Amino acid sequence: MGELRCLAFYKPFEVLCQFTDSQGRRTLKDFIPIAGIYPAGRLDYRSEGLLLLSDDGDLLHRLTDPDFEHPKTYLVQLEGVIDEQAVHRLNREIVLPGLQTKLIQAEAISQPDVPPRPVRAYHPSSWLRIVLKEGKKHQVRRMTAAVGYPTLRLIRVAIGPITLGGLKPGDYRWLGKDEIARLKSIRIRP
């Protein structure tokens, strides 16, 4: 076998994180014509942003096992203008008992420079930057709703040290050896 490969992909809105779909929806195959690589984790169909894919089983395991605690950074557009109390709750409380097990980092931010995409007509809206060290199904959406601000748009912009950089929706790039080494250097939590 040759050198292990890993790529960063900007998953567009309404694309499945798999290579086939019996319902005819867009999948990774529509954007990545490369055999033998698999996604490290998922982004739901309506979410956008960074997805890492690799043919390295050890790296895939490290990226998906919560014991390695790779931080994942998201930009989140919310219904309404989020107040300081809601941001404080996100940072200081387990707002989803039974699902959320770790505290997150959340901060209100000004509208980021992201590719435009229509969202449900709701004004005003606001943005958060959220960093998780775990990722459960629809966790960010459920957390923002729990503090009174439903998510309109969710974009993952980083996994550990790897960011979207200049990628546009549907684009991908190969990671360099140094980037892969940084991902593999994150140690399991004690």
CYANA upper distance limits for C-alpha pairs under 8 A (distance plus 0.5 A):
  4 LEU  CA     54 SER  CA      8.14
  4 LEU  CA     55 ASP  CA      6.74
  4 LEU  CA     56 ASP  CA      6.27
  5 ARG  CA     37 ILE  CA      8.43
  5 ARG  CA     54 SER  CA      6.02
  5 ARG  CA     55 ASP  CA      6.28
  5 ARG  CA     56 ASP  CA      7.24
  5 ARG  CA    174 TRP  CA      7.97
  5 ARG  CA    175 LEU  CA      8.16
  6 CYS  CA     37 ILE  CA      8.37
  6 CYS  CA     52 LEU  CA      7.39
  6 CYS  CA     53 LEU  CA      6.04
  6 CYS  CA     54 SER  CA      4.65
  6 CYS  CA     55 ASP  CA      7.28
  6 CYS  CA     56 ASP  CA      7.99
  6 CYS  CA    174 TRP  CA      6.51
  6 CYS  CA    175 LEU  CA      6.18
  6 CYS  CA    180 ILE  CA      7.86
  7 LEU  CA     52 LEU  CA      6.21
  7 LEU  CA     53 LEU  CA      5.86
  7 LEU  CA     54 SER  CA      6.90
  7 LEU  CA    172 TYR  CA      7.12
  7 LEU  CA    173 ARG  CA      6.01
  7 LEU  CA    174 TRP  CA      4.72
  7 LEU  CA    175 LEU  CA      5.78
  8 ALA  CA     50 LEU  CA      7.03
  8 ALA  CA     51 LEU  CA      6.42
  8 ALA  CA     52 LEU  CA      5.26
  8 ALA  CA     53 LEU  CA      7.14
  8 ALA  CA    164 LEU  CA      7.90
  8 ALA  CA    172 TYR  CA      5.93
  8 ALA  CA    173 ARG  CA      5.94
  8 ALA  CA    174 TRP  CA      6.82
  8 ALA  CA    175 LEU  CA      7.20
  9 PHE  CA     49 GLY  CA      8.08
  9 PHE  CA     50 LEU  CA      6.17
  9 PHE  CA     51 LEU  CA      5.70
  9 PHE  CA     52 LEU  CA      6.71
  9 PHE  CA     53 LEU  CA      8.12
  9 PHE  CA    164 LEU  CA      8.32
  9 PHE  CA    167 LEU  CA      8.20
  9 PHE  CA    170 GLY  CA      7.49
  9 PHE  CA    171 ASP  CA      6.44
  9 PHE  CA    172 TYR  CA      4.69
  9 PHE  CA    173 ARG  CA      7.19
 10 TYR  CA     48 GLU  CA      7.64
 10 TYR  CA     49 GLY  CA      5.30
 10 TYR  CA     50 LEU  CA      5.40
 10 TYR  CA     51 LEU  CA      6.90
 10 TYR  CA    164 LEU  CA      7.31
 10 TYR  CA    167 LEU  CA      6.79
 10 TYR  CA    168 LYS  CA      6.78
 10 TYR  CA    169 PRO  CA      5.43
 10 TYR  CA    170 GLY  CA      5.97
 10 TYR  CA    171 ASP  CA      6.17
 10 TYR  CA    172 TYR  CA      6.79
 11 LYS  CA     15 VAL  CA      7.28
 11 LYS  CA     48 GLU  CA      5.78
 11 LYS  CA     49 GLY  CA      5.51
 11 LYS  CA     50 LEU  CA      6.77
 11 LYS  CA     51 LEU  CA      6.99
 11 LYS  CA    169 PRO  CA      6.42
 11 LYS  CA    170 GLY  CA      6.32
 11 LYS  CA    171 ASP  CA      8.44
 12 PRO  CA     47 SER  CA      8.13
 12 PRO  CA     48 GLU  CA      5.61
 12 PRO  CA     49 GLY  CA      7.15
 12 PRO  CA    169 PRO  CA      5.40
 12 PRO  CA    170 GLY  CA      6.30
 13 PHE  CA     45 TYR  CA      7.20
 13 PHE  CA     46 ARG  CA      5.80
 13 PHE  CA     47 SER  CA      6.17
 13 PHE  CA     48 GLU  CA      5.56
 14 GLU  CA     25 ARG  CA      8.49
 14 GLU  CA     26 ARG  CA      7.66
 14 GLU  CA     45 TYR  CA      5.31
 14 GLU  CA     46 ARG  CA      5.48
 14 GLU  CA     47 SER  CA      7.73
 15 VAL  CA     25 ARG  CA      7.55
 15 VAL  CA     26 ARG  CA      5.51
 15 VAL  CA     27 THR  CA      5.70
 15 VAL  CA     28 LEU  CA      7.57
 15 VAL  CA     45 TYR  CA      5.91
 15 VAL  CA     46 ARG  CA      7.94
 16 LEU  CA     21 ASP  CA      8.45
 16 LEU  CA     25 ARG  CA      7.82
 16 LEU  CA     26 ARG  CA      6.81
 16 LEU  CA     27 THR  CA      5.18
 16 LEU  CA     28 LEU  CA      7.11
 16 LEU  CA     43 LEU  CA      8.46
 16 LEU  CA     44 ASP  CA      7.58
 16 LEU  CA     45 TYR  CA      5.74
 17 CYS  CA     27 THR  CA      6.86
 17 CYS  CA     28 LEU  CA      6.58
 17 CYS  CA     39 PRO  CA      7.57
 17 CYS  CA     42 ARG  CA      6.32
 17 CYS  CA     43 LEU  CA      6.99
 17 CYS  CA     44 ASP  CA      7.82
 17 CYS  CA     45 TYR  CA      7.91
 18 GLN  CA     27 THR  CA      6.29
 18 GLN  CA     28 LEU  CA      6.19
 18 GLN  CA     29 LYS  CA      8.21
 18 GLN  CA     39 PRO  CA      8.04
 19 PHE  CA     27 THR  CA      5.83
 19 PHE  CA     28 LEU  CA      5.49
 19 PHE  CA     29 LYS  CA      5.39
 20 THR  CA     27 THR  CA      6.69
 20 THR  CA     28 LEU  CA      8.35
 20 THR  CA     29 LYS  CA      7.64
 21 ASP  CA     25 ARG  CA      6.68
 21 ASP  CA     26 ARG  CA      8.20
 21 ASP  CA     27 THR  CA      7.47
 26 ARG  CA     30 ASP  CA      6.85
 27 THR  CA     31 PHE  CA      8.11
 28 LEU  CA     32 ILE  CA      6.34
 29 LYS  CA     33 PRO  CA      6.49
 31 PHE  CA    170 GLY  CA      6.58
 31 PHE  CA    171 ASP  CA      8.01
 32 ILE  CA    172 TYR  CA      8.35
 36 GLY  CA     55 ASP  CA      6.51
 37 ILE  CA     53 LEU  CA      6.40
 37 ILE  CA     54 SER  CA      5.25
 37 ILE  CA     55 ASP  CA      5.00
 38 TYR  CA     53 LEU  CA      5.55
 38 TYR  CA     54 SER  CA      5.90
 38 TYR  CA     55 ASP  CA      6.80
 39 PRO  CA     51 LEU  CA      7.37
 39 PRO  CA     52 LEU  CA      6.34
 39 PRO  CA     53 LEU  CA      4.66
 39 PRO  CA     54 SER  CA      7.08
 39 PRO  CA     60 LEU  CA      8.11
 40 ALA  CA     51 LEU  CA      7.61
 40 ALA  CA     52 LEU  CA      6.11
 40 ALA  CA     53 LEU  CA      6.15
 40 ALA  CA     54 SER  CA      7.81
 40 ALA  CA     60 LEU  CA      5.65
 40 ALA  CA     61 HIS  CA      8.22
 40 ALA  CA     63 LEU  CA      6.57
 40 ALA  CA     64 THR  CA      6.56
 41 GLY  CA     51 LEU  CA      8.22
 41 GLY  CA     63 LEU  CA      7.96
 41 GLY  CA     64 THR  CA      6.23
 42 ARG  CA     51 LEU  CA      7.76
 43 LEU  CA     47 SER  CA      6.41
 43 LEU  CA     48 GLU  CA      7.53
 43 LEU  CA     49 GLY  CA      8.47
 43 LEU  CA     51 LEU  CA      7.90
 44 ASP  CA    138 HIS  CA      8.11
 46 ARG  CA    154 LEU  CA      8.42
 47 SER  CA    153 ARG  CA      7.44
 47 SER  CA    154 LEU  CA      5.69
 47 SER  CA    155 ILE  CA      6.59
 47 SER  CA    156 ARG  CA      8.45
 48 GLU  CA    154 LEU  CA      6.72
 48 GLU  CA    155 ILE  CA      5.18
 48 GLU  CA    156 ARG  CA      6.89
 49 GLY  CA    155 ILE  CA      5.37
 49 GLY  CA    156 ARG  CA      5.04
 49 GLY  CA    157 VAL  CA      6.37
 49 GLY  CA    164 LEU  CA      7.83
 49 GLY  CA    169 PRO  CA      7.93
 50 LEU  CA    155 ILE  CA      8.26
 50 LEU  CA    156 ARG  CA      5.87
 50 LEU  CA    157 VAL  CA      6.15
 50 LEU  CA    158 ALA  CA      6.88
 50 LEU  CA    159 ILE  CA      7.93
 50 LEU  CA    163 THR  CA      7.67
 50 LEU  CA    164 LEU  CA      6.40
 53 LEU  CA     60 LEU  CA      8.34
 54 SER  CA     59 LEU  CA      8.03
 54 SER  CA     60 LEU  CA      7.26
 55 ASP  CA     60 LEU  CA      8.44
 56 ASP  CA     60 LEU  CA      6.73
 57 GLY  CA     61 HIS  CA      6.64
 58 ASP  CA     62 ARG  CA      6.73
 59 LEU  CA     63 LEU  CA      6.63
 59 LEU  CA    183 LEU  CA      8.20
 59 LEU  CA    184 LYS  CA      7.01
 60 LEU  CA     64 THR  CA      6.76
 61 HIS  CA     65 ASP  CA      6.28
 62 ARG  CA     68 PHE  CA      6.65
 62 ARG  CA    184 LYS  CA      7.67
 63 LEU  CA     68 PHE  CA      7.75
 63 LEU  CA     70 HIS  CA      7.22
 63 LEU  CA    183 LEU  CA      8.38
 65 ASP  CA     69 GLU  CA      8.18
 66 PRO  CA     70 HIS  CA      8.14
 66 PRO  CA    133 LYS  CA      7.85
 66 PRO  CA    134 GLU  CA      6.37
 67 ASP  CA    188 ILE  CA      5.95
 67 ASP  CA    189 ARG  CA      6.19
 68 PHE  CA    186 ILE  CA      7.07
 68 PHE  CA    187 ARG  CA      6.49
 68 PHE  CA    188 ILE  CA      4.91
 68 PHE  CA    189 ARG  CA      6.50
 69 GLU  CA    133 LYS  CA      5.48
 69 GLU  CA    134 GLU  CA      7.18
 69 GLU  CA    188 ILE  CA      7.88
 69 GLU  CA    189 ARG  CA      7.66
 70 HIS  CA    133 LYS  CA      6.36
 70 HIS  CA    134 GLU  CA      8.43
 70 HIS  CA    159 ILE  CA      7.01
 70 HIS  CA    160 GLY  CA      5.63
 70 HIS  CA    186 ILE  CA      7.89
 71 PRO  CA    131 VAL  CA      6.74
 71 PRO  CA    132 LEU  CA      6.07
 71 PRO  CA    133 LYS  CA      5.10
 71 PRO  CA    134 GLU  CA      8.11
 71 PRO  CA    158 ALA  CA      8.44
 71 PRO  CA    159 ILE  CA      6.43
 71 PRO  CA    160 GLY  CA      5.54
 72 LYS  CA    131 VAL  CA      5.98
 72 LYS  CA    132 LEU  CA      5.80
 72 LYS  CA    133 LYS  CA      6.81
 72 LYS  CA    134 GLU  CA      8.45
 72 LYS  CA    156 ARG  CA      7.66
 72 LYS  CA    157 VAL  CA      8.30
 72 LYS  CA    158 ALA  CA      6.14
 72 LYS  CA    159 ILE  CA      5.05
 72 LYS  CA    160 GLY  CA      6.68
 73 THR  CA    129 ARG  CA      7.49
 73 THR  CA    130 ILE  CA      6.21
 73 THR  CA    131 VAL  CA      4.92
 73 THR  CA    132 LEU  CA      7.10
 73 THR  CA    156 ARG  CA      6.26
 73 THR  CA    157 VAL  CA      6.17
 73 THR  CA    158 ALA  CA      5.50
 73 THR  CA    159 ILE  CA      7.00
 74 TYR  CA    129 ARG  CA      6.18
 74 TYR  CA    130 ILE  CA      5.68
 74 TYR  CA    131 VAL  CA      6.85
 74 TYR  CA    154 LEU  CA      7.25
 74 TYR  CA    155 ILE  CA      5.91
 74 TYR  CA    156 ARG  CA      4.70
 74 TYR  CA    157 VAL  CA      6.09
 74 TYR  CA    158 ALA  CA      7.69
 75 LEU  CA    112 PRO  CA      8.50
 75 LEU  CA    127 TRP  CA      7.35
 75 LEU  CA    128 LEU  CA      6.30
 75 LEU  CA    129 ARG  CA      5.25
 75 LEU  CA    130 ILE  CA      7.00
 75 LEU  CA    154 LEU  CA      6.50
 75 LEU  CA    155 ILE  CA      5.66
 75 LEU  CA    156 ARG  CA      6.86
 75 LEU  CA    157 VAL  CA      7.47
 76 VAL  CA    127 TRP  CA      5.89
 76 VAL  CA    128 LEU  CA      5.62
 76 VAL  CA    129 ARG  CA      6.86
 76 VAL  CA    130 ILE  CA      7.94
 76 VAL  CA    151 THR  CA      7.12
 76 VAL  CA    152 LEU  CA      7.99
 76 VAL  CA    153 ARG  CA      6.22
 76 VAL  CA    154 LEU  CA      5.23
 76 VAL  CA    155 ILE  CA      6.94
 77 GLN  CA    125 SER  CA      7.20
 77 GLN  CA    126 SER  CA      6.17
 77 GLN  CA    127 TRP  CA      4.99
 77 GLN  CA    128 LEU  CA      7.14
 77 GLN  CA    151 THR  CA      6.40
 77 GLN  CA    152 LEU  CA      5.87
 77 GLN  CA    153 ARG  CA      5.43
 77 GLN  CA    154 LEU  CA      7.05
 78 LEU  CA     82 ILE  CA      8.08
 78 LEU  CA    125 SER  CA      5.92
 78 LEU  CA    126 SER  CA      5.75
 78 LEU  CA    127 TRP  CA      6.45
 78 LEU  CA    128 LEU  CA      8.23
 78 LEU  CA    144 THR  CA      8.28
 78 LEU  CA    149 TYR  CA      6.23
 78 LEU  CA    150 PRO  CA      6.17
 78 LEU  CA    151 THR  CA      5.09
 78 LEU  CA    152 LEU  CA      5.82
 78 LEU  CA    153 ARG  CA      7.64
 79 GLU  CA    122 TYR  CA      6.84
 79 GLU  CA    123 HIS  CA      7.63
 79 GLU  CA    124 PRO  CA      7.37
 79 GLU  CA    125 SER  CA      5.35
 79 GLU  CA    126 SER  CA      7.32
 79 GLU  CA    149 TYR  CA      5.98
 79 GLU  CA    150 PRO  CA      6.05
 79 GLU  CA    151 THR  CA      6.87
 79 GLU  CA    152 LEU  CA      6.85
 80 GLY  CA    122 TYR  CA      8.25
 80 GLY  CA    123 HIS  CA      7.17
 80 GLY  CA    124 PRO  CA      5.65
 80 GLY  CA    125 SER  CA      4.93
 80 GLY  CA    126 SER  CA      6.65
 80 GLY  CA    149 TYR  CA      7.02
 81 VAL  CA    124 PRO  CA      6.89
 81 VAL  CA    125 SER  CA      5.95
 81 VAL  CA    126 SER  CA      5.48
 82 ILE  CA     86 ALA  CA      7.10
 82 ILE  CA     87 VAL  CA      7.78
 82 ILE  CA    108 ALA  CA      7.99
 82 ILE  CA    126 SER  CA      6.86
 82 ILE  CA    127 TRP  CA      8.48
 82 ILE  CA    149 TYR  CA      7.36
 83 ASP  CA     87 VAL  CA      7.11
 84 GLU  CA     88 HIS  CA      6.50
 85 GLN  CA     89 ARG  CA      6.71
 86 ALA  CA     90 LEU  CA      6.82
 86 ALA  CA    147 VAL  CA      6.19
 86 ALA  CA    148 GLY  CA      8.20
 87 VAL  CA     91 ASN  CA      6.85
 87 VAL  CA    106 ALA  CA      6.86
 87 VAL  CA    107 GLU  CA      7.01
 87 VAL  CA    108 ALA  CA      7.68
 88 HIS  CA     92 ARG  CA      6.49
 89 ARG  CA     93 GLU  CA      5.79
 89 ARG  CA     95 VAL  CA      7.87
 89 ARG  CA    147 VAL  CA      7.90
 90 LEU  CA     94 ILE  CA      7.94
 90 LEU  CA     95 VAL  CA      7.31
 90 LEU  CA    103 LEU  CA      8.13
 90 LEU  CA    104 ILE  CA      7.27
 90 LEU  CA    105 GLN  CA      8.01
 90 LEU  CA    106 ALA  CA      6.96
 90 LEU  CA    143 MET  CA      8.03
 90 LEU  CA    144 THR  CA      8.49
 90 LEU  CA    147 VAL  CA      8.08
 91 ASN  CA    103 LEU  CA      6.75
 91 ASN  CA    104 ILE  CA      6.10
 91 ASN  CA    105 GLN  CA      6.00
 91 ASN  CA    106 ALA  CA      6.39
 92 ARG  CA    103 LEU  CA      7.16
 93 GLU  CA    103 LEU  CA      7.21
 94 ILE  CA    100 GLN  CA      6.69
 94 ILE  CA    101 THR  CA      7.44
 94 ILE  CA    102 LYS  CA      7.59
 94 ILE  CA    103 LEU  CA      6.78
 95 VAL  CA    100 GLN  CA      7.73
 95 VAL  CA    143 MET  CA      6.84
 95 VAL  CA    146 ALA  CA      7.11
 95 VAL  CA    147 VAL  CA      8.12
 96 LEU  CA    100 GLN  CA      5.66
 96 LEU  CA    142 ARG  CA      8.18
 96 LEU  CA    143 MET  CA      7.02
 96 LEU  CA    146 ALA  CA      7.98
 97 PRO  CA    101 THR  CA      7.89
 99 LEU  CA    136 LYS  CA      7.73
 99 LEU  CA    139 GLN  CA      8.30
100 GLN  CA    136 LYS  CA      8.22
100 GLN  CA    139 GLN  CA      8.00
102 LYS  CA    133 LYS  CA      7.92
102 LYS  CA    134 GLU  CA      7.81
103 LEU  CA    132 LEU  CA      8.35
104 ILE  CA    130 ILE  CA      7.46
104 ILE  CA    131 VAL  CA      6.39
104 ILE  CA    132 LEU  CA      5.79
104 ILE  CA    133 LYS  CA      7.90
105 GLN  CA    129 ARG  CA      8.46
105 GLN  CA    130 ILE  CA      6.06
105 GLN  CA    131 VAL  CA      5.57
105 GLN  CA    132 LEU  CA      7.39
106 ALA  CA    128 LEU  CA      7.01
106 ALA  CA    129 ARG  CA      6.13
106 ALA  CA    130 ILE  CA      4.93
106 ALA  CA    131 VAL  CA      7.04
107 GLU  CA    128 LEU  CA      5.98
107 GLU  CA    129 ARG  CA      5.89
107 GLU  CA    130 ILE  CA      7.20
108 ALA  CA    126 SER  CA      8.24
108 ALA  CA    127 TRP  CA      6.45
108 ALA  CA    128 LEU  CA      4.94
108 ALA  CA    129 ARG  CA      6.95
109 ILE  CA    126 SER  CA      8.29
109 ILE  CA    127 TRP  CA      6.05
109 ILE  CA    128 LEU  CA      5.94
109 ILE  CA    129 ARG  CA      7.11
110 SER  CA    126 SER  CA      7.92
110 SER  CA    127 TRP  CA      6.86
111 GLN  CA    126 SER  CA      7.64
111 GLN  CA    127 TRP  CA      6.57
112 PRO  CA    127 TRP  CA      8.37
115 PRO  CA    168 LYS  CA      7.90
115 PRO  CA    169 PRO  CA      8.28
119 VAL  CA    152 LEU  CA      6.83
119 VAL  CA    153 ARG  CA      7.50
120 ARG  CA    152 LEU  CA      7.29
135 GLY  CA    139 GLN  CA      7.01
138 HIS  CA    142 ARG  CA      6.51
139 GLN  CA    143 MET  CA      6.50
140 VAL  CA    144 THR  CA      6.71
141 ARG  CA    145 ALA  CA      6.73
141 ARG  CA    150 PRO  CA      7.19
141 ARG  CA    151 THR  CA      6.00
142 ARG  CA    146 ALA  CA      6.56
142 ARG  CA    150 PRO  CA      8.37
143 MET  CA    147 VAL  CA      7.16
144 THR  CA    148 GLY  CA      6.99
144 THR  CA    149 TYR  CA      5.70
144 THR  CA    150 PRO  CA      6.04
144 THR  CA    151 THR  CA      6.89
145 ALA  CA    149 TYR  CA      5.42
145 ALA  CA    150 PRO  CA      4.80
145 ALA  CA    151 THR  CA      7.43
157 VAL  CA    163 THR  CA      6.13
157 VAL  CA    164 LEU  CA      5.99
158 ALA  CA    162 ILE  CA      6.01
158 ALA  CA    163 THR  CA      4.69
158 ALA  CA    164 LEU  CA      6.89
159 ILE  CA    163 THR  CA      7.03
160 GLY  CA    183 LEU  CA      7.50
161 PRO  CA    179 GLU  CA      8.23
161 PRO  CA    182 ARG  CA      7.74
161 PRO  CA    183 LEU  CA      7.69
162 ILE  CA    179 GLU  CA      7.71
167 LEU  CA    171 ASP  CA      6.23
167 LEU  CA    172 TYR  CA      7.23
167 LEU  CA    173 ARG  CA      8.42
175 LEU  CA    179 GLU  CA      6.47
175 LEU  CA    180 ILE  CA      7.04
176 GLY  CA    180 ILE  CA      6.90
177 LYS  CA    181 ALA  CA      6.58
178 ASP  CA    182 ARG  CA      6.73
179 GLU  CA    183 LEU  CA      6.92
180 ILE  CA    184 LYS  CA      6.73
181 ALA  CA    185 SER  CA      6.52
182 ARG  CA    186 ILE  CA      7.50
